[in-house]
Amino acid sequence: MATFHGIVKAVLSGDTLLIMGPDASKGPPPEKLLSLVGISAPRLGNRSGTPDQPYAWASREFLRKTAIGKRVTFTIESTSAPNPAAAPSSGPPREFGSVMLDGTTSLTALIIENGWARLKPSPNDQQRPEYEELNRLTTLAQEQGRGLFGSDGASAVRDVKWAGTFDAAALVESSKGALQQAVVEQIPSGSIIRVMLLPGYEQVTIILAGIQCPSIRRNKEGVEE
């Protein structure tokens, strides 16, 4: 099985990453949307009304803090079937595989060890080199109440204030001049940042004052140009 190299550009959930090629000297490198095979993390909610599953934010944050910006090696085992209903600019297809940090640390094992995902049974489980170790780590996480196996799942669901659903002027007035804690969710250009403010989970777009940067175009396949 071929091994690839890349840099973690984004973390979409506790088991899914966007990995870009390591060389950006000649323009935007190719990207891979990769879900870790054999595990399942809770899903984050969206602005259409679907709420977070319990611990979805904490699970995503664990993987983001662990992997974002890091150089990784990865293998691909399968690719999801194309969705005919998907928009042409929906980005790269989802693929499934394994990711290693520093060439030695399995992201899958690290997530399971800390309790931020569950094993997803499949007919080929017994053939996986990590199978017995992942089962051992799952049992340990359950016994110690780590991550998803904590006792208060109800309090681990965000109340997100999506952009356009709250009084932005009031938020600006109440926070003007004060440093705000936030998590960067997306960087559309060199002067625009989309963030989630903490601890209130307000989704806002910040335009850096006094500068303007070129925007990034995407082709009809959703790939940056």
GUKELO-81450 format. One line per field, with one value per atom (N, C-alpha, C, O): y, z, x; residue number from 1; residue in one letter; atom name. Coordinates in steps of 0.2 Angstrom, whole numbers. Layout:
<dopas>
v = c(Y,...)
w = c(Z,...)
u = c(X,...)
n = c(NUM,...)
res = c(A,...)
atom = c(CA,...)
</dopas>
This chain:
<dopas>
v = c(-6,0,6,7,11,17,21,22,25,29,36,38,41,48,53,51,59,64,70,72,73,80,84,82,89,93,94,95,93,94,101,105,102,109,111,116,106,107,101,95,101,96,97,101,92,93,90,93,85,82,78,78,74,70,64,61,63,57,59,55,65,67,73,78,73,78,80,76,86,89,89,93,85,85,88,86,93,95,93,91,94,92,96,102,94,97,103,108,104,109,114,112,120,125,131,136,129,134,136,142,132,133,134,132,136,137,132,128,132,128,120,118,117,110,105,108,99,95,93,94,92,90,84,81,81,74,75,77,73,73,66,61,65,58,57,61,52,49,43,39,43,38,31,31,26,20,16,16,13,9,12,9,19,23,27,29,30,34,39,37,46,51,54,54,58,61,67,70,68,73,80,80,85,92,94,91,98,101,106,107,108,113,118,118,124,129,127,131,122,120,117,116,117,115,108,106,104,98,100,103,98,99,95,89,97,93,86,86,81,75,76,80,73,74,73,68,78,78,79,78,81,82,87,86,93,98,96,97,93,91,86,86,81,77,80,78,85,88,92,93,96,100,96,98,90,85,84,84,82,80,87,86,92,98,101,102,100,102,98,100,91,86,87,86,88,87,93,93,99,104,107,108,108,111,106,108,100,95,91,90,89,85,78,75,74,67,63,65,56,51,48,47,46,43,38,38,33,28,28,30,27,27,20,16,18,11,11,6,16,16,23,28,24,31,30,25,35,35,35,39,32,33,40,43,43,50,51,46,56,58,62,68,60,63,70,74,70,76,82,87,80,85,90,89,96,102,101,98,104,103,105,103,111,114,111,115,105,102,100,98,100,99,92,88,89,83,77,78,71,66,63,64,60,58,51,47,50,44,42,45,35,32,29,26,30,27,28,29,28,29,34,36,38,44,43,40,44,44,50,54,52,58,56,51,60,59,52,50,49,43,37,31,38,33,32,27,38,38,38,42,33,32,37,37,41,45,42,43,36,32,29,30,27,24,30,29,35,41,43,45,44,46,41,43,34,29,29,28,30,30,35,34,41,46,46,51,41,41,45,46,48,53,50,54,44,40,33,31,30,23,19,21,12,8,7,6,6,5,-2,-3,-7,-14,-15,-11,-19,-21,-28,-31,-31,-38,-39,-45,-34,-35,-33,-33,-32,-30,-35,-32,-41,-46,-45,-48,-43,-42,-36,-36,-31,-25,-26,-29,-24,-24,-21,-24,-16,-12,-15,-13,-20,-23,-24,-21,-28,-30,-24,-23,-20,-14,-9,-6,-8,-3,-6,-2,-12,-15,-14,-12,-15,-14,-7,-5,-2,5,7,12,4,6,4,8,-2,-4,0,1,2,6,13,16,16,23,22,27,17,15,15,18,11,10,16,17,21,27,33,38,32,37,43,49,41,46,48,44,55,57,56,58,52,51,46,46,43,39,42,39,49,53,52,49,55,54,59,59,65,70,73,78,68,69,75,79,76,81,88,93,89,96,97,102,92,92,93,92,97,99,107,110,109,117,120,116,126,130,135,140,133,138,143,142,149,155,156,159,153,154,161,165,163,169,171,167,177,179,177,179,174,171,175,174,180,183,191,193,195,202,204,204,204,205,212,213,217,224,224,227,220,220,216,218,211,207,212,212,216,220,225,227,228,233,230,234,224,221,219,218,218,215,220,218,226,231,232,234,232,233,228,229,223,217,211,209,208,202,196,195,193,187,181,180,176,169,166,167,163,160,154,154,150,145,147,148,147,148,142,137,144,138,138,133,144,144,151,156,151,157,157,155,161,162,165,164,170,174,176,175,180,182,188,189,190,196,194,199,188,186,180,175,180,174,173,177,166,164,161,156,163,160,158,161,154,152,155,153,160,164,159,155,159,155,160,165,158,152,152,147,157,158,154,154,152,149,153,151,159,164,163,163,162,161,168,171,170,177,177,173,182,183,189,195,189,195,197,193,203,206,210,215,209,212,219,221,224,231,234,232,238,241,237,240,231,227,224,223,222,218,213,215,207,202,199,199,196,193,187,183,186,180,174,174,168,162,159,158,158,155,147,144,144,137,136,139,130,128,124,124,121,118,112,109,109,103,105,100,111,114,114,115,114,114,121,124,123,130,131,126,137,138,143,145)
w = c(0,0,0,4,-5,-5,1,4,2,8,5,1,7,5,11,17,9,14,13,7,18,18,24,29,24,30,32,27,38,40,40,43,35,34,38,40,39,43,46,44,51,55,55,58,52,51,57,58,59,65,69,67,74,78,74,77,68,64,57,53,55,48,47,51,43,41,34,30,33,26,26,29,22,21,14,9,14,8,7,11,0,-1,2,4,3,7,3,7,-3,-7,-10,-14,-7,-9,-13,-14,-15,-19,-26,-28,-29,-35,-36,-41,-30,-30,-25,-22,-24,-20,-21,-27,-16,-17,-17,-15,-20,-20,-13,-8,-12,-5,-5,-10,1,2,8,13,7,13,15,12,21,24,30,35,31,37,39,35,46,49,48,51,45,45,51,55,52,58,64,69,64,70,68,62,73,72,78,83,76,81,81,75,86,86,81,79,78,72,75,80,72,74,71,65,74,71,65,64,62,57,57,61,53,54,51,52,48,46,51,50,57,63,66,72,63,66,72,71,78,84,84,81,88,89,93,97,91,95,102,101,107,113,112,109,115,114,107,106,103,96,95,92,99,99,102,100,108,112,108,108,104,100,94,93,91,85,88,85,94,97,99,98,101,103,96,96,91,85,82,79,82,79,83,80,90,93,92,93,91,90,83,83,78,71,67,62,69,64,62,67,56,54,54,52,56,57,50,46,49,44,45,51,41,42,36,31,38,32,33,38,27,27,21,16,22,17,16,20,10,8,7,3,10,9,4,0,4,0,-1,2,-6,-8,-8,-11,-5,-5,-12,-16,-14,-20,-21,-17,-28,-29,-28,-29,-25,-24,-30,-31,-34,-40,-38,-42,-32,-30,-27,-26,-26,-23,-28,-34,-26,-30,-33,-30,-39,-42,-38,-39,-34,-30,-23,-19,-22,-15,-13,-7,-17,-14,-16,-19,-13,-15,-12,-7,-15,-12,-6,-4,-2,5,4,0,7,7,14,19,14,21,21,17,27,28,35,39,35,41,41,36,47,47,53,58,51,56,58,53,64,66,67,70,64,65,63,65,59,56,60,58,67,72,76,78,76,81,77,73,78,75,77,83,73,75,78,83,74,77,84,88,85,92,97,103,95,100,102,107,97,98,102,107,100,104,111,116,112,119,124,130,121,124,125,127,121,122,118,119,112,108,102,98,101,96,98,103,94,96,90,84,91,86,81,84,75,70,67,63,69,67,60,56,57,50,49,53,43,42,42,43,41,40,47,46,52,58,60,62,60,62,58,61,52,48,49,47,53,54,60,65,58,63,70,75,70,76,80,85,77,80,87,91,90,97,101,106,99,103,103,109,98,98,103,106,103,108,115,119,116,123,125,131,120,122,123,127,119,120,127,131,129,136,141,146,140,145,146,151,140,140,143,147,142,145,153,157,155,162,166,172,163,166,164,166,161,159,155,156,150,146,140,138,138,132,132,137,127,126,132,132,135,141,147,153,147,153,155,152,161,164,162,164,159,158,151,149,146,139,138,133,142,140,140,136,145,145,140,139,136,131,124,119,124,117,117,121,112,111,109,106,111,109,104,107,98,93,91,89,91,88,81,80,76,69,66,69,62,59,56,52,58,55,60,59,65,70,77,81,77,84,82,76,87,86,86,91,80,79,82,85,81,84,91,94,95,102,104,109,100,102,101,106,96,95,101,103,102,108,114,118,116,122,123,128,117,117,114,113,112,109,113,119,110,113,118,121,119,123,119,114,122,118,119,124,114,114,112,108,116,114,109,109,104,98,95,96,91,87,80,78,76,69,65,66,62,58,51,48,48,41,39,42,34,32,24,20,22,15,11,5,14,11,16,22,14,19,23,28,22,27,30,33,28,31,35,33,41,45,48,51,48,51,57,57,63,69,73,72,78,83,90,93,92,98,104,104,109,115,121,122,126,127,125,126,121,119,112,111,109,102,97,94,97,91,85,86,79,73,70,68,69,66,61,61,56,51,53,54,53,55,48,45,47,41,44,48,43,46,44,38,48,46,43,45,38,35,30,27,28,23,19,21,13,8,4,2,4,1,-5,-5,-10,-15,-13,-8,-16,-14,-18,-23,-15,-18,-22,-20,-28,-33,-33,-32,-34,-35,-42,-44,-44,-51,-50,-44,-55,-55,-51,-49,-50,-45,-38,-34,-37,-30,-27,-21,-32,-30,-31,-36,-26,-26,-32,-34,-35,-41,-38,-43)
u = c(4,0,4,9,3,7,7,1,12,12,13,17,9,9,12,11,14,16,12,10,11,7,7,10,3,2,-5,-9,-7,-14,-16,-14,-21,-23,-29,-30,-33,-40,-42,-40,-46,-49,-56,-58,-60,-67,-71,-76,-68,-72,-66,-60,-69,-64,-61,-56,-63,-60,-58,-57,-59,-58,-54,-55,-49,-44,-44,-45,-42,-40,-33,-30,-29,-22,-20,-23,-15,-13,-6,-2,-4,3,8,6,14,19,22,25,21,25,20,16,20,15,19,16,25,29,27,28,23,20,13,10,10,3,0,3,-7,-10,-9,-10,-7,-5,-12,-17,-11,-17,-19,-15,-26,-29,-32,-35,-32,-35,-40,-38,-46,-51,-51,-53,-48,-47,-50,-49,-54,-57,-53,-51,-52,-48,-52,-58,-49,-53,-54,-49,-59,-60,-63,-64,-64,-66,-72,-72,-76,-81,-81,-82,-80,-81,-88,-91,-90,-97,-97,-92,-103,-103,-105,-109,-102,-103,-110,-112,-113,-119,-118,-112,-123,-123,-128,-133,-128,-133,-139,-144,-140,-147,-151,-157,-149,-153,-150,-153,-146,-144,-139,-134,-140,-136,-130,-130,-125,-119,-122,-126,-118,-119,-114,-109,-116,-112,-104,-102,-101,-93,-90,-84,-95,-92,-87,-81,-88,-83,-77,-71,-77,-71,-67,-61,-70,-67,-63,-58,-67,-64,-58,-52,-59,-53,-47,-41,-48,-42,-38,-32,-42,-38,-35,-29,-39,-36,-29,-24,-30,-24,-18,-12,-20,-14,-11,-5,-15,-13,-12,-9,-16,-16,-9,-5,-8,-1,5,10,3,9,10,5,16,18,16,18,13,11,12,13,12,12,5,3,3,-4,-5,-1,-9,-11,-18,-22,-20,-27,-29,-26,-35,-38,-44,-44,-48,-53,-56,-54,-60,-63,-70,-73,-74,-81,-84,-81,-90,-93,-95,-97,-94,-96,-104,-108,-105,-112,-115,-113,-120,-122,-125,-126,-128,-132,-127,-129,-120,-116,-114,-114,-113,-111,-105,-100,-103,-97,-91,-86,-92,-87,-87,-84,-89,-89,-83,-82,-77,-71,-69,-72,-63,-61,-65,-69,-65,-69,-67,-61,-71,-69,-65,-68,-60,-56,-55,-56,-53,-52,-46,-43,-42,-36,-33,-37,-26,-23,-18,-15,-17,-12,-7,-9,-1,5,8,9,9,12,20,21,24,31,34,39,29,31,30,31,29,28,22,20,18,12,6,5,2,-4,-9,-11,-12,-18,-24,-27,-25,-31,-30,-34,-24,-23,-23,-25,-20,-20,-27,-29,-31,-38,-42,-46,-41,-45,-42,-46,-36,-33,-36,-36,-37,-40,-47,-50,-51,-58,-62,-68,-59,-63,-66,-68,-66,-70,-71,-68,-75,-77,-75,-74,-73,-71,-77,-83,-76,-82,-81,-76,-85,-83,-84,-88,-80,-80,-78,-74,-80,-78,-70,-68,-66,-59,-55,-49,-59,-55,-50,-44,-51,-46,-39,-34,-40,-34,-30,-24,-32,-29,-23,-24,-17,-12,-13,-11,-17,-19,-25,-26,-28,-34,-34,-38,-30,-30,-28,-31,-23,-21,-27,-27,-30,-36,-41,-44,-43,-47,-45,-49,-39,-36,-37,-38,-35,-35,-43,-44,-47,-54,-57,-60,-55,-57,-54,-57,-48,-44,-48,-49,-50,-53,-60,-62,-63,-70,-69,-73,-64,-63,-62,-63,-58,-56,-60,-58,-65,-70,-67,-69,-63,-60,-64,-68,-64,-67,-75,-78,-77,-84,-87,-93,-83,-85,-86,-86,-85,-87,-94,-98,-95,-102,-107,-113,-105,-110,-110,-108,-113,-113,-118,-117,-123,-128,-125,-127,-120,-117,-111,-109,-110,-105,-107,-104,-113,-116,-116,-119,-113,-113,-120,-124,-121,-126,-123,-121,-123,-119,-124,-130,-121,-124,-121,-116,-125,-122,-122,-127,-118,-118,-125,-128,-127,-134,-139,-145,-138,-144,-143,-147,-139,-138,-137,-135,-137,-136,-129,-126,-126,-119,-117,-111,-121,-119,-119,-114,-123,-123,-117,-113,-115,-109,-102,-98,-102,-97,-96,-91,-102,-102,-100,-96,-102,-100,-93,-90,-90,-83,-78,-72,-80,-75,-69,-70,-63,-57,-54,-49,-58,-56,-53,-56,-48,-46,-51,-54,-52,-57,-54,-50,-56,-53,-57,-64,-54,-58,-54,-48,-57,-54,-55,-61,-50,-50,-53,-50,-58,-62,-60,-60,-59,-57,-53,-55,-49,-46,-47,-43,-52,-54,-49,-48,-45,-40,-35,-36,-30,-25,-27,-23,-33,-35,-42,-45,-45,-51,-51,-48,-54,-53,-60,-64,-62,-69,-67,-63,-70,-68,-75,-80,-74,-79,-77,-72,-80,-79,-80,-85,-76,-77,-77,-74,-81,-85,-92,-96,-94,-101,-103,-109,-98,-99,-102,-107,-100,-103,-99,-92,-102,-98,-97,-102,-91,-90,-85,-81,-85,-80,-77,-80,-70,-66,-62,-59,-63,-59,-53,-55,-47,-41,-41,-41,-41,-41,-35,-29,-36,-30,-26,-21,-28,-25,-30,-36,-28,-32,-28,-23,-30,-26,-30,-36,-27,-30,-35,-33,-40,-44,-42,-39,-44,-42,-48,-53,-46,-51,-51,-46,-57,-58,-61,-65,-58,-61,-67,-70,-70,-77,-77,-82,-71,-70,-69,-69,-69,-68,-61,-59,-56,-49,-47,-48,-43,-40,-35,-31,-35,-31,-26,-22)
n = c(1,1,1,1,2,2,2,2,3,3,3,3,4,4,4,4,5,5,5,5,6,6,6,6,7,7,7,7,8,8,8,8,9,9,9,9,10,10,10,10,11,11,11,11,12,12,12,12,13,13,13,13,14,14,14,14,15,15,15,15,16,16,16,16,17,17,17,17,18,18,18,18,19,19,19,19,20,20,20,20,21,21,21,21,22,22,22,22,23,23,23,23,24,24,24,24,25,25,25,25,26,26,26,26,27,27,27,27,28,28,28,28,29,29,29,29,30,30,30,30,31,31,31,31,32,32,32,32,33,33,33,33,34,34,34,34,35,35,35,35,36,36,36,36,37,37,37,37,38,38,38,38,39,39,39,39,40,40,40,40,41,41,41,41,42,42,42,42,43,43,43,43,44,44,44,44,45,45,45,45,46,46,46,46,47,47,47,47,48,48,48,48,49,49,49,49,50,50,50,50,51,51,51,51,52,52,52,52,53,53,53,53,54,54,54,54,55,55,55,55,56,56,56,56,57,57,57,57,58,58,58,58,59,59,59,59,60,60,60,60,61,61,61,61,62,62,62,62,63,63,63,63,64,64,64,64,65,65,65,65,66,66,66,66,67,67,67,67,68,68,68,68,69,69,69,69,70,70,70,70,71,71,71,71,72,72,72,72,73,73,73,73,74,74,74,74,75,75,75,75,76,76,76,76,77,77,77,77,78,78,78,78,79,79,79,79,80,80,80,80,81,81,81,81,82,82,82,82,83,83,83,83,84,84,84,84,85,85,85,85,86,86,86,86,87,87,87,87,88,88,88,88,89,89,89,89,90,90,90,90,91,91,91,91,92,92,92,92,93,93,93,93,94,94,94,94,95,95,95,95,96,96,96,96,97,97,97,97,98,98,98,98,99,99,99,99,100,100,100,100,101,101,101,101,102,102,102,102,103,103,103,103,104,104,104,104,105,105,105,105,106,106,106,106,107,107,107,107,108,108,108,108,109,109,109,109,110,110,110,110,111,111,111,111,112,112,112,112,113,113,113,113,114,114,114,114,115,115,115,115,116,116,116,116,117,117,117,117,118,118,118,118,119,119,119,119,120,120,120,120,121,121,121,121,122,122,122,122,123,123,123,123,124,124,124,124,125,125,125,125,126,126,126,126,127,127,127,127,128,128,128,128,129,129,129,129,130,130,130,130,131,131,131,131,132,132,132,132,133,133,133,133,134,134,134,134,135,135,135,135,136,136,136,136,137,137,137,137,138,138,138,138,139,139,139,139,140,140,140,140,141,141,141,141,142,142,142,142,143,143,143,143,144,144,144,144,145,145,145,145,146,146,146,146,147,147,147,147,148,148,148,148,149,149,149,149,150,150,150,150,151,151,151,151,152,152,152,152,153,153,153,153,154,154,154,154,155,155,155,155,156,156,156,156,157,157,157,157,158,158,158,158,159,159,159,159,160,160,160,160,161,161,161,161,162,162,162,162,163,163,163,163,164,164,164,164,165,165,165,165,166,166,166,166,167,167,167,167,168,168,168,168,169,169,169,169,170,170,170,170,171,171,171,171,172,172,172,172,173,173,173,173,174,174,174,174,175,175,175,175,176,176,176,176,177,177,177,177,178,178,178,178,179,179,179,179,180,180,180,180,181,181,181,181,182,182,182,182,183,183,183,183,184,184,184,184,185,185,185,185,186,186,186,186,187,187,187,187,188,188,188,188,189,189,189,189,190,190,190,190,191,191,191,191,192,192,192,192,193,193,193,193,194,194,194,194,195,195,195,195,196,196,196,196,197,197,197,197,198,198,198,198,199,199,199,199,200,200,200,200,201,201,201,201,202,202,202,202,203,203,203,203,204,204,204,204,205,205,205,205,206,206,206,206,207,207,207,207,208,208,208,208,209,209,209,209,210,210,210,210,211,211,211,211,212,212,212,212,213,213,213,213,214,214,214,214,215,215,215,215,216,216,216,216,217,217,217,217,218,218,218,218,219,219,219,219,220,220,220,220,221,221,221,221,222,222,222,222,223,223,223,223,224,224,224,224,225,225,225,225)
res = c(M,M,M,M,A,A,A,A,T,T,T,T,F,F,F,F,H,H,H,H,G,G,G,G,I,I,I,I,V,V,V,V,K,K,K,K,A,A,A,A,V,V,V,V,L,L,L,L,S,S,S,S,G,G,G,G,D,D,D,D,T,T,T,T,L,L,L,L,L,L,L,L,I,I,I,I,M,M,M,M,G,G,G,G,P,P,P,P,D,D,D,D,A,A,A,A,S,S,S,S,K,K,K,K,G,G,G,G,P,P,P,P,P,P,P,P,P,P,P,P,E,E,E,E,K,K,K,K,L,L,L,L,L,L,L,L,S,S,S,S,L,L,L,L,V,V,V,V,G,G,G,G,I,I,I,I,S,S,S,S,A,A,A,A,P,P,P,P,R,R,R,R,L,L,L,L,G,G,G,G,N,N,N,N,R,R,R,R,S,S,S,S,G,G,G,G,T,T,T,T,P,P,P,P,D,D,D,D,Q,Q,Q,Q,P,P,P,P,Y,Y,Y,Y,A,A,A,A,W,W,W,W,A,A,A,A,S,S,S,S,R,R,R,R,E,E,E,E,F,F,F,F,L,L,L,L,R,R,R,R,K,K,K,K,T,T,T,T,A,A,A,A,I,I,I,I,G,G,G,G,K,K,K,K,R,R,R,R,V,V,V,V,T,T,T,T,F,F,F,F,T,T,T,T,I,I,I,I,E,E,E,E,S,S,S,S,T,T,T,T,S,S,S,S,A,A,A,A,P,P,P,P,N,N,N,N,P,P,P,P,A,A,A,A,A,A,A,A,A,A,A,A,P,P,P,P,S,S,S,S,S,S,S,S,G,G,G,G,P,P,P,P,P,P,P,P,R,R,R,R,E,E,E,E,F,F,F,F,G,G,G,G,S,S,S,S,V,V,V,V,M,M,M,M,L,L,L,L,D,D,D,D,G,G,G,G,T,T,T,T,T,T,T,T,S,S,S,S,L,L,L,L,T,T,T,T,A,A,A,A,L,L,L,L,I,I,I,I,I,I,I,I,E,E,E,E,N,N,N,N,G,G,G,G,W,W,W,W,A,A,A,A,R,R,R,R,L,L,L,L,K,K,K,K,P,P,P,P,S,S,S,S,P,P,P,P,N,N,N,N,D,D,D,D,Q,Q,Q,Q,Q,Q,Q,Q,R,R,R,R,P,P,P,P,E,E,E,E,Y,Y,Y,Y,E,E,E,E,E,E,E,E,L,L,L,L,N,N,N,N,R,R,R,R,L,L,L,L,T,T,T,T,T,T,T,T,L,L,L,L,A,A,A,A,Q,Q,Q,Q,E,E,E,E,Q,Q,Q,Q,G,G,G,G,R,R,R,R,G,G,G,G,L,L,L,L,F,F,F,F,G,G,G,G,S,S,S,S,D,D,D,D,G,G,G,G,A,A,A,A,S,S,S,S,A,A,A,A,V,V,V,V,R,R,R,R,D,D,D,D,V,V,V,V,K,K,K,K,W,W,W,W,A,A,A,A,G,G,G,G,T,T,T,T,F,F,F,F,D,D,D,D,A,A,A,A,A,A,A,A,A,A,A,A,L,L,L,L,V,V,V,V,E,E,E,E,S,S,S,S,S,S,S,S,K,K,K,K,G,G,G,G,A,A,A,A,L,L,L,L,Q,Q,Q,Q,Q,Q,Q,Q,A,A,A,A,V,V,V,V,V,V,V,V,E,E,E,E,Q,Q,Q,Q,I,I,I,I,P,P,P,P,S,S,S,S,G,G,G,G,S,S,S,S,I,I,I,I,I,I,I,I,R,R,R,R,V,V,V,V,M,M,M,M,L,L,L,L,L,L,L,L,P,P,P,P,G,G,G,G,Y,Y,Y,Y,E,E,E,E,Q,Q,Q,Q,V,V,V,V,T,T,T,T,I,I,I,I,I,I,I,I,L,L,L,L,A,A,A,A,G,G,G,G,I,I,I,I,Q,Q,Q,Q,C,C,C,C,P,P,P,P,S,S,S,S,I,I,I,I,R,R,R,R,R,R,R,R,N,N,N,N,K,K,K,K,E,E,E,E,G,G,G,G,V,V,V,V,E,E,E,E,E,E,E,E)
atom = c(N,CA,C,O,N,CA,C,O,N,CA,C,O,N,CA,C,O,N,CA,C,O,N,CA,C,O,N,CA,C,O,N,CA,C,O,N,CA,C,O,N,CA,C,O,N,CA,C,O,N,CA,C,O,N,CA,C,O,N,CA,C,O,N,CA,C,O,N,CA,C,O,N,CA,C,O,N,CA,C,O,N,CA,C,O,N,CA,C,O,N,CA,C,O,N,CA,C,O,N,CA,C,O,N,CA,C,O,N,CA,C,O,N,CA,C,O,N,CA,C,O,N,CA,C,O,N,CA,C,O,N,CA,C,O,N,CA,C,O,N,CA,C,O,N,CA,C,O,N,CA,C,O,N,CA,C,O,N,CA,C,O,N,CA,C,O,N,CA,C,O,N,CA,C,O,N,CA,C,O,N,CA,C,O,N,CA,C,O,N,CA,C,O,N,CA,C,O,N,CA,C,O,N,CA,C,O,N,CA,C,O,N,CA,C,O,N,CA,C,O,N,CA,C,O,N,CA,C,O,N,CA,C,O,N,CA,C,O,N,CA,C,O,N,CA,C,O,N,CA,C,O,N,CA,C,O,N,CA,C,O,N,CA,C,O,N,CA,C,O,N,CA,C,O,N,CA,C,O,N,CA,C,O,N,CA,C,O,N,CA,C,O,N,CA,C,O,N,CA,C,O,N,CA,C,O,N,CA,C,O,N,CA,C,O,N,CA,C,O,N,CA,C,O,N,CA,C,O,N,CA,C,O,N,CA,C,O,N,CA,C,O,N,CA,C,O,N,CA,C,O,N,CA,C,O,N,CA,C,O,N,CA,C,O,N,CA,C,O,N,CA,C,O,N,CA,C,O,N,CA,C,O,N,CA,C,O,N,CA,C,O,N,CA,C,O,N,CA,C,O,N,CA,C,O,N,CA,C,O,N,CA,C,O,N,CA,C,O,N,CA,C,O,N,CA,C,O,N,CA,C,O,N,CA,C,O,N,CA,C,O,N,CA,C,O,N,CA,C,O,N,CA,C,O,N,CA,C,O,N,CA,C,O,N,CA,C,O,N,CA,C,O,N,CA,C,O,N,CA,C,O,N,CA,C,O,N,CA,C,O,N,CA,C,O,N,CA,C,O,N,CA,C,O,N,CA,C,O,N,CA,C,O,N,CA,C,O,N,CA,C,O,N,CA,C,O,N,CA,C,O,N,CA,C,O,N,CA,C,O,N,CA,C,O,N,CA,C,O,N,CA,C,O,N,CA,C,O,N,CA,C,O,N,CA,C,O,N,CA,C,O,N,CA,C,O,N,CA,C,O,N,CA,C,O,N,CA,C,O,N,CA,C,O,N,CA,C,O,N,CA,C,O,N,CA,C,O,N,CA,C,O,N,CA,C,O,N,CA,C,O,N,CA,C,O,N,CA,C,O,N,CA,C,O,N,CA,C,O,N,CA,C,O,N,CA,C,O,N,CA,C,O,N,CA,C,O,N,CA,C,O,N,CA,C,O,N,CA,C,O,N,CA,C,O,N,CA,C,O,N,CA,C,O,N,CA,C,O,N,CA,C,O,N,CA,C,O,N,CA,C,O,N,CA,C,O,N,CA,C,O,N,CA,C,O,N,CA,C,O,N,CA,C,O,N,CA,C,O,N,CA,C,O,N,CA,C,O,N,CA,C,O,N,CA,C,O,N,CA,C,O,N,CA,C,O,N,CA,C,O,N,CA,C,O,N,CA,C,O,N,CA,C,O,N,CA,C,O,N,CA,C,O,N,CA,C,O,N,CA,C,O,N,CA,C,O,N,CA,C,O,N,CA,C,O,N,CA,C,O,N,CA,C,O,N,CA,C,O,N,CA,C,O,N,CA,C,O,N,CA,C,O,N,CA,C,O,N,CA,C,O,N,CA,C,O,N,CA,C,O,N,CA,C,O,N,CA,C,O,N,CA,C,O,N,CA,C,O,N,CA,C,O,N,CA,C,O,N,CA,C,O,N,CA,C,O,N,CA,C,O,N,CA,C,O,N,CA,C,O,N,CA,C,O,N,CA,C,O,N,CA,C,O,N,CA,C,O,N,CA,C,O,N,CA,C,O,N,CA,C,O,N,CA,C,O,N,CA,C,O,N,CA,C,O,N,CA,C,O,N,CA,C,O,N,CA,C,O,N,CA,C,O,N,CA,C,O,N,CA,C,O,N,CA,C,O,N,CA,C,O,N,CA,C,O,N,CA,C,O,N,CA,C,O,N,CA,C,O,N,CA,C,O,N,CA,C,O,N,CA,C,O)
</dopas>
